[in-house]
């Protein structure tokens, strides 16, 4: 009897290993549970830097993934959350590819190099990386959108709020000193200056994408240093929660549901579902070529809370100068129609915060300028690429 039980146990172990090798069953790799694929379906996996219900960046991506499953026939989706950038993410990407996932999304800047490595090992799997700058134009592509559009409009609103209340200092809680974060900070400042020429903006670097405690501490630091409206580049709505405590204003980010407390002024946010569905359909039918996929507001994938269809102005916007609110509406309408793009946000004349001319009147930045530092070695149209702070920002670049 004991021998029979031992033989059964051995057979079950072998069967488990075979199923694992064929993509069946859930397995653990580096402390992460690698989900199974569904045979006969197009399998899509997403790797998240934070929890899927973080109230910000990761939640917006997660909802976009669910949209794909609901709107693209014969698809199966899965996700792994709280995956650190670096070696851990490389293990996860490799395990997902081995499992048999057809399309893998990596949703954080620091996943870029690990994903590039794994894409080279699995040429039949499509890898799409969010927010980075690399692509092999074969099975590893880059995806990002013109959030600078919505940050510019939010800057206009924040400037108007600050000016009306006689508190002309703003704050920006930035994550890492990469082109994306500097680009978005500059867009805020350009919008701020449009409605409040006397306003200035301070910056705090927190060197994390997702840490609610650090985010709250940095927001409090900016408020305590005199900022009246504070923006976040991080993943959670912590900045608005701190604004409630301080009796000031916070601008959240990423997810439409992040702007839920009274002291949230507005929220630039993402609607990833249609873009993910577009890419998925293109990969399935062989028409999608990975590269540098950078969408604008006319795709419907960007939003500004309080101004989109079915939304009402937040309490912090209801008493602002109606002329400012109308101007925001008018520019937003142009953005949604494709008549005002990221290159209109970054159109001269623009000076940096040291008085140097970044762009003369009438000249616009090019796409490479938005994504690069000079040391990247890319052919930017201006010598400094995106390594500059706009006029009105009081911080120094790290």
N, C-alpha and C positions, 0 to 999 in steps of 0.2 A: 504493500500500500504506500509506504514511504517513498519507494522508488518511483511509483506511478506519479505521485504528487510532485516529486522533484522533476520528472520529465515534463509534466504539464507546465511547471513554473519556467523551465528552460524554454519551452516552446513559446510561452507568452512573452518572454523577454526577447526572443529572436523576432517574433511577430511585431513587437513594439518598435524594435530597431528598424525593421523593414519598412513599417508604416512611416516612421520618422524620416527615413531616407527618401521615401516617395512623396513626402509632403503631407502625410496624414498625421493627425493628432497634434496636440500642443506639446512643445518641448521647452526646456529652460536653457538659455544661453547667457552666461555672465550675469545671472540673477534676473533676467528678463524672460517673461513668458512669450514665446514665439507662437503666434496663432497659426492655425491650419488653413490651408486653401480649400476651396470647394471645387471638386472635379466637375468639369464641363462648363465652368463659368470663367469670366475674365476677372482675375483676382487683383485687388488693389490694396496696398498697405500704406499706412501713414505713420511716420515717426514724429512724436511731439516732444518739445523741450520741457513742457510743463504738464499739469493735469488737464484732462480733456474738458473739465468744467471750471477752469481758472477764472472765468468771467472776463477773459480778454483774448489774447493772441491764439492760444491753443484751442479755446472753445470755438472761435471763429473758424479755424481750420477743420475741427471735428465736425461742425455743422455742415461745412462744405463737403466733407466726405460722405455724410449721410445723404446729402442732396444728390450725389452721384448715384448711390445705390437706388434711390427712389426714382431717378429720372433717366438712367442709362440702363437699358434692358440687359439681363443676363450678367450682371456684375455682382461680385461679392467683395465687401470691404472689411478691413480690420485695422486696428491701430495699436501702437505701443506708446505709452506716455511716460513722462519723467525720465527721458533718456538724455544723459549728459553729452555734451559735445566732446569730440575727440575719440579715443580708443573704444569707449563703450559703444558709441554710435556705429563705429565701423563693424564691430561684432554683430550688432543688430541688423544692419543693412545686409551683411553677408548671409546671416541666418535666414532673413526673409527671402533673399534671392534663391538660396538653396531650397527653401520650402516650395518654391514655384510661383511666387507672386509675379504677375506680369508687369505691374506698374507700381513703383514705390516713390512716395513723396517724402522728402525730408524738409522739415519746416523751420530750420534755424541756421543762421549764418555759419556757425562753427561745424555744421555737418558737411560743409562743402568739400574739403579735402578727403575725409573718409569716404564720402559717397563717390567721389571721382575715382578713388582707388578700387572700390568694389565694382563700379560700373565697368572698369577695364577687365575684370575677371568674369563678368556675366554679360556678354554682348547681346544676348537674347532678351534681357530684362531692360525695361525703360526706367530710368531714374530721373526724377525732376527735383531740383534743389531750389528752395526758396531763399531769396534775399542776397545770394552771393553774386559772383562775377565770372564763374567758370562754366564751360560747356565743351564737350568733345564733338558736338554736332552730329552724333551718331545715336548714342543711347543714354547720354547724360546731358540734360538741359537745365537752363536757369529760368526761373519764373519770378517776376516781381511786378508791382503796379505803381502807378503815379500817386502815391499817398501824399506827396508834396502838394498836390492840388487841394486836398481837404485840410491839410495842416495850414496852408496859406489862408484859407477861408476862416479856419478856427482862430488863426492869429489876428485876423481882422475883428472877429467878435471879441476876443480877449482884450485887444487894444481899445475897443470902444467901451467895454465894461470898465477897464482901468481908468480911462480918461474921464468917463462920466462920474466916477466915484472919487476922482482926485488922488488915485493911488497908481502911480505910473511905473511901477516896477513889476515885471513878470519873471517867472522862473521856468526852467526846462530841466527835468530830471532825465538825463540821457543814460544809455546803457554802456555801450562800448564805443571807443573813438574810431569808428569806421565810417566810410563815405555815406552810408545810408543814414546814420544818426546825425551826422553834420548836415547833410542835405535837408533832412526834415526840420532840424533846428533853424536852419537858414530860411526855410519856407515860412515857418512861424514868425520869424523876425520881420520878414518882408511884408507879411500880412499885418502884423502889429503896427509897423511904421505907416501903413496906408491909412489907418484910422486914428493913430496916436503917434504923431511924429516925435513927441517928447519922451515916449516910453523907452525903457531899456529892459534887457532880459539877462538874468544870471543863469549859470549852468552848473549842475552837479553831475559828475560821472559816478555811476554805481557799479559798473563792471559786472553786471548780471542781467539776464533777461527776465528771470522769474525768482523773486524772493520777496514775499509780502512784507517781511519785517524790515529789510533794508530799504524797500521802496517807501515805506511809511517814514522811516528815519530820514531819508533824503528829502522827502516832501516837507517834513516838519522843519528841516534845516533851511530850506528855501523860504518857507513861509516866515520863519523866525528871523531870517535875514532881511525881511521887508517885502518879499514878493507877495503880490495881491492875487494873481492868477498863476497857477502852476500847471504846466503840461507834463505828461509822462511819455517816455519812449518804451517803458517796460510793459509787462504782461497783465498786471492786475489793476483793478480800480482803486488801489490804495490811496492814490493822490486825492480823490474826491472824498474818501472817508476822513482823511486828515483835514481837508478843507472844511468839513462839517465841524470838526473840533475847534478850528481856528477862526471860524466865521469869515472865511475867504472863499476863493473859487478854485476848483480843480477842473482840468480838461482830461478826460480819460481817453482810451485808445482801443482800437482793434475790433471790439465786438459791440454791436448795437445795444445790447443789454447792459453794458458797463456803466451807462449814465443813468443811474437809478436813484441817487440821493439828491436832496434839494440843492446842495451846493455844487453839483456837477453842472458846469456851464454848457458844455457840449461834448461830443465825442466824434472824431474822425474814425471811421470803421471800415472793415472789409466785408465783402459778400463773395466768398470764395467759390460757392457752389457752381454757378454757371461757367466759371473759368475752368474748374476741375472737370466738369462734364464735357466741355469743349475739347480739352486735351485728351480725356479718356476716349471719347468717340474717335478722335483723330488717330490715336495709337491703335485702337481696335481695327479701323479700316485702312491703316497704313498711310494716312495722309499727313500725319503730324511729324514734322522734322524738329527735333530738339535744337535749341540754340539759345538766344537771349530774348526771351519772350517777356516783353514789358508792356503791360496794358494801361490804357488811360481810362478816364471817368466815363467815356461814352459806352463802355462795355457794361455798365451797371454794376460793376464789382467794387465800387467805392461809394461810401456814404458819409453824410455829415448829420449827426443826430439833431433832430428838431426841424430839419428842412426837407426830409425825404417824404415821399407820398405816405399819407396816413399819420404823420407825426406832427406834434405841436411844439412850439417853442418852449424851452425849459424856463423855469421861473427866473433864471439869471439873464435871459434874453428878452423877456416880455416887455420890460420897460426901457430897453435900449432905443436910441435914436432910430425912428422908423426908416430914415434915409439909409442908415448903415445896413439894417436888416434887408431892405429892398436891394441894395447893392450886392449883398451876399447872395440873395436869391437870383439876381440877374447873372452874376458870374457863374454860379452853380449851374444855371440853365444852359449857359454857353458851354460849360465843361461837359455836361451830359449830352449835349448835341455835337460834341467834338470840335467846337469852335474856339475853345480855350484849353490849351494843353499844358503839360509840365514845362514846355519850352516858353510858354507865355508867363508862367510863374517866374522863371529865371530869364527874364528879358531886361536888358539894360535900359536906363542907367542903374548899375548896382555898384556900390562901394563896399569894401570890407570894413571891419571895425577899427582899422588903423588909418583909414582915410585913403587907401589905395583904390584905384579904379579896377574893379573886377571885370565889368562889362560896360562898354560905352553905350550910349542911347541907341536903341534899335537892334542891337546884337543879342542873340540868344545863346545859352549854353547848348552843347550837343549831348547826345546820350552818354558818351564816354565820360564827359565832364561830371555827370551826375554820379557815376559809379566808381570813380578812381581817385587815387592819390598820385602825386608825381612819381613816387618811388615804385609804382606798379609798372612803369615803363610803357604805358599806353599812350597813344597819340592824341592827347587832349587838345582841345581848341584854344585853351588858355593855359599858361604855364603852371598855375596852382591847382588845376583840376578842381576837386571839391575840398581841398585842404585850406579853408578860410572860413572865418566867421563874418556874417553880415553886419553891416552898420547897426548899432543899437545893442549888440551882444557884448556884455562887459567881461566875459570870461576869456581866458587864453586857451589856445589849442594845447592839448597834452603833448 
